[in-house]
């Protein structure tokens, strides 16, 4: 069962002519990635709408199909059949290319993620570098959408989005540097292999170290901001700029933006699983009999559930709070965490490095947190209820 899909792919590729087998194998990988994550996109939208409905004490989708299970299908049909409106003053070519520029790099980033044992579509020696390189195209897509619409609200939303994405991309990349340092490789397969094995019944995952836990939390926060997820969804600030950089988009183009954001969320969540949570490795030795891809997608769904939970819990930040968090807290913590990882490596095994690294990380968190809140002037609030 663990190698079922690998065996199936090789069996199908054998039907092609010998010279065409590599190309046919690549096409099978592309089809598997698109089919799997597009299906996961439909499932996630349904679970998110139902989950947020429960959190907010209201009904979620419950009209289309049994218990609303066919709502994603209805949404897809609606997006395909809605009228495609293009502003008269828009740059039509750039306006058309913007959603494609957002979706295609997101799918390309998925190609280097090891979703199971021997199940990496493209095993690159510099897989982590490739992931961040193609992910940088999302800023270009956002600017294309905002500028080509010839709408001041759209352009304002694009500028806010780019400022946010560039600010949080720096700590996002820096939080992954300690993992690369410890592994000695940029290959995603090598990073997963380095976290194999168990000690005292616990897995050798990087998240179970002081620098790994700090890097994991920094990575998750920066990933939420990169994906424009609440509480960092300022580019879509409906109360100020209507709907952000895609306010002029409708129909299937809007659906492509929606798809691109979710595929990007799957990609960064998958990279978090690969870097810090052992990838497809089982959490305990007695559970290794389960297929490796089941563990990867189980961890991926757990992170997606966390994103949904945060969205239903926390209010949106102000723009100044968002930028202060990035440059005054996230960036110094990410830089310090690199030094802590080096300290962990050179200290050697034993309780001393656990104590030292934990104190450094915890102390930096307290100092930077107090400095960030020093000018906030937060006071007690009085809640009054209507009688």
Secondary structure, DSSP 8 states (H G I E B T S, - for coil): -TTHHHHHHHHHHTTS-GGGHHHHHHHHHHHHHHHHHHHHHHHHHHHHHHHHHHHTTS--S-SSSGGGTTHHHHHHHHHHHS-----TTS-HHHHHHHHHHHHHHHHHHHTTS--STT--SS--TTHHHHHHHHHTHHHHHHHHHHHHTT-HHHHHHHHHHHHHHHHHHHHHHHHHHHHHHHHT---HHHHHHHT-SEETTEE--GGGSHHHHHHHHHHHHHHHHHTT-TTS-GGG-HHHHTTGGGTT--HHHHHHHHHHHHHHHHHHHHHHHHHHS-TT--SSGGGTTS-HHHHHHHHHHHHHHHHHHHHTTS----HHHHHHIIIIIIHHHHHHHHHHHHHHHHH-SSHHHHHHHHHHHHHHHHHHHHHHHTTS-----------
